[in-house]
Amino acid sequence: MFFWFTHLTILIVFLAFVLRMNLWWIAMPLNVSKVKMV
């Protein structure tokens, strides 16, 4: 039980990190285009 809880926690943290990186990569071109527009 403890093993599964630890594994699930690591998996959630990993997914959150990947999601944050994906959002960052998606937001980068938008920020660049905004800077170019300004």
Steps between C-alpha positions, in 0.01 A plus 500: 500500500775741596689408183202580282440828682862604445490391136176690443643814662811486280282445193280801583804721559652383171178565308468845658859579398441383142175694479671815628778459243243454221312813611832687509588390145151602385519839673848585368395570135199698626725719716744544211221600263365747758844656536530524120157662478598755764 
